[in-house]
Amino acid sequence: MQNVYDSAHRLAKAIRESEENRRYLAAREKVMADEKAVEMVTDFRQKQMEYHARQLGGEELGDEDRENLAKLRESLEFRPEVREFLDAEVRLVQLITDVQGILADSVSLDLEGGGPSGEE
């Protein structure tokens, strides 16, 4: 029987060595070398978090809010290094989300069912 922690470390290493992570790290390095690009990404993320917090608080975002966020995202698209970074980040997060889903499915993790195997 394999030690779960050993398997987890092997999985972590596989993710670290994945093409998605290599692309993310290379893109992040390019962005970090450009102060204006870092500022643009930081501003975009702050605005995203602000809107998300408002939504979690029960506030409905208006068309103007959505339009402002879309315009901000659009302005990032004009900077190839920023666009590449954000795309690479999305791919890496998707990889991790997929792995998390596989792990949750493997133990029948179902928060709505009431128990670990979906039993109430």
C-alpha positions as CSV (number, residue, x, y, z in Angstrom):
1,M,0.0,0.0,0.0
2,Q,1.4,3.4,-1.0
3,N,1.8,6.2,1.5
4,V,-0.7,8.9,0.5
5,Y,1.8,11.7,1.4
6,D,4.4,10.2,-0.8
7,S,1.9,10.1,-3.6
8,A,0.9,13.7,-2.9
9,H,4.5,14.8,-3.1
10,R,4.9,12.9,-6.5
11,L,1.7,14.7,-7.7
12,A,3.1,18.1,-6.6
13,K,6.3,17.4,-8.4
14,A,4.4,16.4,-11.6
15,I,2.4,19.7,-11.4
16,R,5.6,21.7,-10.7
17,E,7.2,20.1,-13.8
18,S,4.1,20.4,-16.0
19,E,4.1,22.4,-19.2
20,E,1.3,24.5,-17.6
21,N,3.5,25.5,-14.7
22,R,6.6,26.1,-16.9
23,R,4.6,28.4,-19.1
24,Y,3.1,30.2,-16.1
25,L,6.5,30.7,-14.5
26,A,8.1,32.0,-17.8
27,A,5.1,34.4,-18.3
28,R,5.2,35.6,-14.7
29,E,8.9,36.4,-15.1
30,K,8.2,38.5,-18.1
31,V,5.5,40.4,-16.3
32,M,7.6,40.9,-13.2
33,A,10.3,42.5,-15.2
34,D,7.9,45.2,-16.4
35,E,6.8,47.6,-13.6
36,K,3.9,48.9,-15.7
37,A,2.7,45.4,-16.4
38,V,2.8,44.5,-12.7
39,E,0.8,47.6,-11.9
40,M,-1.8,46.7,-14.6
41,V,-2.3,43.2,-13.3
42,T,-2.4,44.3,-9.7
43,D,-5.1,46.9,-10.5
44,F,-7.1,44.4,-12.5
45,R,-7.0,41.9,-9.6
46,Q,-7.9,44.5,-7.0
47,K,-11.0,45.5,-9.1
48,Q,-11.9,41.9,-9.6
49,M,-11.7,41.2,-5.8
50,E,-13.7,44.4,-5.1
51,Y,-16.5,43.3,-7.4
52,H,-16.4,39.7,-6.1
53,A,-16.6,41.0,-2.5
54,R,-19.6,43.1,-3.4
55,Q,-21.3,40.1,-5.0
56,L,-20.6,38.0,-1.9
57,G,-22.2,40.7,0.1
58,G,-25.4,40.3,-1.9
59,E,-24.9,43.3,-4.1
60,E,-25.9,43.0,-7.7
61,L,-23.3,44.3,-10.1
62,G,-24.6,46.8,-12.6
63,D,-23.9,47.1,-16.3
64,E,-21.4,49.9,-15.6
65,D,-19.4,47.7,-13.2
66,R,-19.3,44.8,-15.7
67,E,-18.4,47.2,-18.5
68,N,-15.6,48.8,-16.4
69,L,-14.1,45.4,-15.6
70,A,-14.4,44.3,-19.3
71,K,-12.6,47.5,-20.4
72,L,-9.9,46.9,-17.8
73,R,-9.4,43.3,-19.0
74,E,-9.4,44.6,-22.6
75,S,-6.7,47.0,-21.9
76,L,-4.6,44.1,-20.5
77,E,-5.0,42.2,-23.8
78,F,-3.0,44.9,-25.6
79,R,0.1,43.9,-23.7
80,P,1.2,40.6,-25.0
81,E,3.2,39.7,-21.9
82,V,0.3,40.4,-19.7
83,R,-2.2,38.5,-21.9
84,E,0.3,35.5,-22.0
85,F,0.6,35.6,-18.2
86,L,-3.1,35.7,-17.5
87,D,-3.7,32.9,-20.1
88,A,-1.0,30.8,-18.5
89,E,-2.4,31.4,-15.1
90,V,-5.8,30.3,-16.2
91,R,-4.4,27.1,-17.6
92,L,-2.5,26.3,-14.5
93,V,-5.4,27.0,-12.2
94,Q,-7.6,24.8,-14.5
95,L,-5.0,22.0,-14.1
96,I,-5.1,22.3,-10.3
97,T,-8.9,22.5,-10.3
98,D,-9.1,19.3,-12.4
99,V,-6.8,17.5,-10.1
100,Q,-8.8,18.7,-7.1
101,G,-12.0,17.4,-8.8
102,I,-10.4,14.0,-9.4
103,L,-9.3,13.7,-5.8
104,A,-12.8,14.7,-4.5
105,D,-14.4,12.2,-6.8
106,S,-12.1,9.5,-5.6
107,V,-13.4,9.7,-2.1
108,S,-17.0,10.5,-3.1
109,L,-16.7,13.9,-1.5
110,D,-20.2,15.3,-1.8
111,L,-21.0,18.2,0.3
112,E,-24.7,18.2,-0.5
113,G,-25.2,14.5,0.3
114,G,-24.6,14.8,4.0
115,G,-21.8,12.2,4.3
116,P,-18.6,11.1,2.7
117,S,-20.4,8.6,0.5
118,G,-23.4,10.7,-0.2
119,E,-25.5,9.1,2.6
120,E,-27.6,11.2,4.9
